[in-house]
Amino acid sequence: MGRPVMLNTSGQVVHKFGDVSRETLDRLQIYVDLVLKWQPAQNLIAPSTIPDIWTRHVADSLQTQWCNPEARTWVDIGSGGGFPGVVTAILLADEPDAHVHMIESNQRKVAFLRTALRETGSKGTVHPGRIESVAKDWKHGRVDAVSARALASLDLLFQLSEPFTAAGAKAVFHKGQDFQREVNEATARWQFDMIEKDSLVDPMSRMLLFSNISARPE
């Protein structure tokens, strides 16, 4: 964490992203252009956030991989428009052993995600279907980390990601200002180790890194 994020009024990156290469920034630009091109038909992001897409979506999503930089194989659940799944794939595009799996039930968004991976030259696979079904029948090898952003409560995220975390995967979840209530509620059903990190883009939000997740005995 701790990488500086500075943006000008036009939404273009004007400051270094620490160890993010020029090639990565070029791929991010291609992705942003695709999001804006598909937005009118797909509603990939909230229309009110379009002017701040680099801050609200790109920079926010970069934090996912930064929270767990050792992970090479990711599963992003409920990927939607690809924040953070596609961004993670872009960050790992030059890592030979890296791969990002994205699970998405909306067929039109599936088409967009596949286009985004292809156009940015990033390594990933999009799995169409409901998270529960795809995860239950997982046959695609080891998973190092699971991610989700703006998808569900923490308790439900633990349920959805259990097929992966039960096998040892860590989880990185973006949470807003109400994160502590969600953590408290989740502890009634789950045991876990948690590292809390301040968000780089929203002082009220947190990046939560979970490991050793398991359901409490009934």
C-alpha positions as CSV (number, residue, x, y, z in Angstrom):
1,M,0.0,0.0,0.0
2,G,1.1,3.6,0.3
3,R,1.5,4.2,-3.5
4,P,0.6,7.8,-4.3
5,V,-2.4,8.4,-6.4
6,M,-2.8,11.8,-8.0
7,L,-5.2,12.7,-10.8
8,N,-5.9,15.9,-12.8
9,T,-9.4,17.2,-13.5
10,S,-9.7,15.4,-16.8
11,G,-9.3,12.1,-15.0
12,Q,-6.0,11.1,-16.5
13,V,-3.2,9.7,-14.4
14,V,-0.5,12.4,-13.9
15,H,1.6,10.9,-11.2
16,K,3.4,7.7,-10.7
17,F,1.7,4.6,-9.3
18,G,4.8,3.5,-7.5
19,D,5.9,0.3,-9.2
20,V,3.2,0.4,-11.9
21,S,4.9,0.4,-15.3
22,R,4.1,2.5,-18.3
23,E,2.9,-0.6,-20.1
24,T,0.4,-1.2,-17.2
25,L,-0.8,2.4,-17.4
26,D,-1.3,2.0,-21.1
27,R,-3.4,-1.2,-20.5
28,L,-5.4,0.7,-17.9
29,Q,-6.1,3.4,-20.4
30,I,-7.3,0.9,-23.0
31,Y,-9.6,-0.6,-20.3
32,V,-11.0,2.7,-19.2
33,D,-11.7,3.6,-22.9
34,L,-13.6,0.3,-23.3
35,V,-15.6,0.9,-20.1
36,L,-16.7,4.4,-21.4
37,K,-17.4,3.0,-24.9
38,W,-19.7,0.2,-23.6
39,Q,-21.2,2.2,-20.7
40,P,-24.2,3.6,-22.6
41,A,-25.5,0.1,-23.4
42,Q,-24.2,-1.8,-20.4
43,N,-24.3,0.6,-17.5
44,L,-21.0,-0.9,-16.2
45,I,-20.5,1.8,-13.5
46,A,-22.8,4.3,-11.8
47,P,-23.2,7.2,-14.3
48,S,-22.5,9.7,-11.5
49,T,-19.0,8.2,-11.1
50,I,-18.0,8.5,-14.8
51,P,-16.1,11.9,-14.3
52,D,-14.1,10.3,-11.5
53,I,-13.5,6.9,-13.0
54,W,-9.8,6.9,-12.4
55,T,-10.2,7.6,-8.7
56,R,-13.4,5.9,-7.9
57,H,-12.8,2.7,-9.9
58,V,-9.3,2.3,-11.3
59,A,-7.3,3.5,-8.3
60,D,-9.7,1.8,-5.9
61,S,-9.3,-1.5,-7.7
62,L,-5.5,-1.3,-7.9
63,Q,-5.6,-1.8,-4.1
64,T,-6.9,-5.4,-4.4
65,Q,-3.7,-6.8,-5.8
66,W,-1.6,-4.5,-3.7
67,C,-3.1,-6.0,-0.6
68,N,-1.9,-9.5,-1.5
69,P,0.9,-9.1,-4.0
70,E,2.2,-12.7,-3.6
71,A,-1.1,-14.2,-5.0
72,R,-0.8,-15.3,-8.6
73,T,-4.1,-17.0,-9.2
74,W,-7.2,-14.9,-8.3
75,V,-10.9,-15.5,-8.4
76,D,-13.0,-12.3,-8.6
77,I,-16.6,-13.0,-7.7
78,G,-19.5,-11.0,-9.1
79,S,-17.1,-9.2,-11.5
80,G,-19.6,-6.9,-13.2
81,G,-17.7,-4.4,-15.3
82,G,-14.3,-5.8,-14.1
83,F,-13.5,-3.6,-11.1
84,P,-11.3,-5.1,-9.6
85,G,-11.0,-8.3,-11.7
86,V,-9.7,-6.8,-14.9
87,V,-7.5,-4.3,-13.1
88,T,-5.9,-7.2,-11.2
89,A,-5.4,-9.1,-14.5
90,I,-3.7,-6.0,-16.0
91,L,-1.4,-5.6,-13.0
92,L,-0.4,-9.3,-13.4
93,A,-0.3,-9.3,-17.2
94,D,3.5,-9.7,-17.4
95,E,3.7,-12.4,-14.7
96,P,4.1,-15.8,-16.5
97,D,2.4,-17.8,-13.8
98,A,-0.5,-15.4,-13.1
99,H,-4.2,-15.8,-14.0
100,V,-7.4,-14.1,-12.9
101,H,-10.7,-16.0,-13.0
102,M,-13.8,-13.9,-13.1
103,I,-17.3,-15.1,-12.2
104,E,-20.2,-13.2,-13.7
105,S,-23.9,-14.2,-14.3
106,N,-24.9,-11.4,-16.7
107,Q,-24.1,-12.5,-20.2
108,R,-23.6,-9.1,-21.6
109,K,-21.1,-8.3,-18.9
110,V,-19.4,-11.6,-19.6
111,A,-18.9,-10.4,-23.2
112,F,-17.5,-7.2,-22.1
113,L,-15.1,-8.8,-19.6
114,R,-13.8,-11.1,-22.3
115,T,-13.3,-8.2,-24.6
116,A,-11.5,-6.2,-21.9
117,L,-9.1,-9.1,-21.2
118,R,-8.4,-9.6,-24.9
119,E,-7.9,-5.9,-25.7
120,T,-5.6,-5.3,-22.8
121,G,-3.5,-8.4,-23.4
122,S,-4.3,-9.7,-19.9
123,K,-4.5,-13.3,-18.8
124,G,-7.8,-14.3,-17.4
125,T,-10.9,-16.5,-17.8
126,V,-14.5,-15.4,-17.5
127,H,-16.8,-18.0,-16.1
128,P,-20.5,-17.3,-16.9
129,G,-23.0,-18.4,-14.2
130,R,-24.0,-17.9,-10.6
131,I,-21.2,-17.7,-8.1
132,E,-22.5,-20.6,-6.0
133,S,-22.7,-22.9,-9.0
134,V,-19.3,-22.1,-10.5
135,A,-17.5,-22.2,-7.2
136,K,-19.1,-25.6,-6.2
137,D,-18.0,-27.3,-9.4
138,W,-14.6,-25.6,-9.6
139,K,-12.1,-27.6,-11.7
140,H,-9.6,-25.0,-12.6
141,G,-6.8,-25.6,-10.2
142,R,-5.5,-23.9,-7.1
143,V,-6.7,-20.4,-6.1
144,D,-4.5,-18.1,-4.1
145,A,-6.9,-15.3,-3.4
146,V,-10.6,-14.3,-3.8
147,S,-11.7,-10.7,-4.4
148,A,-15.0,-8.8,-4.5
149,R,-16.0,-5.2,-4.6
150,A,-19.4,-3.7,-3.9
151,L,-21.1,-7.1,-4.0
152,A,-22.6,-8.3,-0.7
153,S,-22.3,-8.3,3.0
154,L,-19.2,-9.8,4.6
155,D,-21.2,-12.8,5.9
156,L,-22.5,-13.6,2.4
157,L,-19.1,-13.0,0.9
158,F,-17.6,-15.6,3.2
159,Q,-20.4,-18.0,2.1
160,L,-19.8,-17.4,-1.6
161,S,-16.1,-17.7,-1.4
162,E,-16.0,-20.7,1.0
163,P,-15.1,-23.3,-1.7
164,F,-11.9,-21.4,-2.3
165,T,-11.0,-20.2,1.2
166,A,-11.6,-23.6,2.7
167,A,-8.8,-24.8,0.5
168,G,-6.5,-22.1,1.8
169,A,-7.2,-19.0,-0.4
170,K,-7.0,-15.6,1.2
171,A,-9.8,-13.0,0.6
172,V,-9.5,-9.3,-0.2
173,F,-12.8,-7.4,0.1
174,H,-13.4,-3.7,-0.3
175,K,-15.7,-2.3,2.4
176,G,-17.2,1.1,3.2
177,Q,-17.6,3.1,6.3
178,D,-20.0,0.5,7.9
179,F,-17.3,-2.2,7.7
180,Q,-17.0,-2.7,11.5
181,R,-20.6,-3.6,11.8
182,E,-20.2,-6.2,9.0
183,V,-17.1,-7.6,10.7
184,N,-19.0,-7.9,14.0
185,E,-21.9,-9.6,12.4
186,A,-19.7,-12.0,10.5
187,T,-18.0,-13.2,13.7
188,A,-21.2,-14.8,14.9
189,R,-20.8,-17.4,12.1
190,W,-17.2,-17.3,11.0
191,Q,-13.7,-17.5,12.4
192,F,-10.9,-15.6,10.6
193,D,-7.7,-13.6,10.8
194,M,-8.1,-10.1,9.4
195,I,-5.7,-7.3,8.4
196,E,-7.3,-3.9,8.0
197,K,-5.8,-1.3,5.7
198,D,-6.9,2.2,5.0
199,S,-8.2,2.9,1.6
200,L,-6.0,5.1,-0.6
201,V,-8.9,6.8,-2.2
202,D,-11.6,7.0,0.5
203,P,-10.7,7.8,4.1
204,M,-14.0,6.2,5.3
205,S,-13.4,2.9,3.5
206,R,-11.2,-0.1,4.2
207,M,-9.4,-2.9,2.4
208,L,-9.8,-6.0,4.4
209,L,-7.5,-9.0,3.9
210,F,-8.7,-12.3,5.4
211,S,-7.0,-15.6,6.0
212,N,-7.8,-18.8,7.8
213,I,-11.5,-18.4,7.3
214,S,-13.8,-21.1,8.6
215,A,-17.4,-21.5,9.7
216,R,-17.9,-21.7,13.5
217,P,-19.1,-25.1,14.8
218,E,-22.8,-25.1,15.3
